[in-house]
Amino acid sequence: MQTTFFPTARQTNWLLIVGFLAIGEALYLRYLAIEFAPVSLACQGGLQSWLCTTFRTTIALYNHGVFGWVALIAAALNLIRPSLLLMTLALAAIGFGLVLHNTDLAGLAAALLVLSLARPVPAAD
């Protein structure tokens, strides 16, 4: 009988930290940079700061749906061969994708990530 992929308590704590940090950073970018008119207009006007650089990078990634695609690819790979690294990457990308309006692919990735918990543990090589 094979056991399913289930993170240990330490791994679960790591995943919680990564998830909360990803969602927190995405909320910060969305509500205090992208949707906050003074910052958004200043950044679009050419202000050079770390926040404006992050703002422009986030907008460029959002326009191409990168958050959703990264989440979906990482979750699909995690479904095929579960690992903590892929789960961490998928969880962070899902957090950014859901908050920054890449919800279609990020939601599908979240479903695949939940399904990956039912997969058997990979065999030791």
Secondary structure, 3 states (H helix, E strand, C coil): CCCECCCCHHHHHHHHHHHHHHHHHHHHHHHHHHCCHHHHHHHHCCCCCHHHHHHHHHHHHHHCCHHHHHHHHHHHHHHHCCCHHHHHHHHHHHHHHHHCCCHHHHHHHHHHHHHHHHCECCCCC
